[in-house]
Amino acid sequence: MSQPRHVIMQVVKRSGGATHHVEFCIDDNFAERLRQLRSLVPPLNALNKQRDLVIDKVRVRLPTAIWRCGGDIDSSVEGSCIVIAAEGFFNCGAKDRKTKEKLVTYTFPIARLIELHLERPAGETFYIRDGIFTNDEPAESAAGRWVASLHELEEMRVPEAPSDFDTLQGVPLRTEQGALPSPRVGLN
């Protein structure tokens, strides 16, 4: 199984703001689920165009996605989802709780995302702006400047403080399999 990688997609907002984006992780299981969901959406043809009700999209929840609206790191949204269309494209959507504005990304082909996932180096973050894979764009291009602005936001972010649930003093975060933490560890 492949290691998970981050996908960062630009969010189109009516109020502007080039740094609005959504982040989610993809691995082989996620790619396979996208393929399966795509198969649930029947292609539009002459037979089903004549029907009263035609399924041409599937909407699935994406609860682990992180939505960022510029400097607003804790952007709270509702209805975080991926929408898969009959044509084989997907986009992400949600609604900003404060402004009630719809947050939507440009569409991107499912087949292309899976192809990139299989071909690109493990752990590489995928940046998708205006529905285009921007990792190979020059730094001085609009896409390159967008990625640089996201990195600047990341550097400005205050690191999250560790909680008591994350660590105990003197105990490593991860122990090797079979290794036990020191018996002198106490909970104060």
Secondary structure, 3 states (H helix, E strand, C coil): CCCCEEEEEEEECCCCCCCCEEEEEECHHHHHHHHHHHHHCCCCCHHHHCCCCCCCEEEEECCCCEEEECCECCCCEEEEEEEEECCCEEEEEEEECCCCCEEEECCEEHHHHHHHHHHCCCCCCEEEECCEECCCCCCCCHHHHHHHHHHHHHHHCCCCCCCCCCCCCCCCCCCCCCCCCCCCCCCC
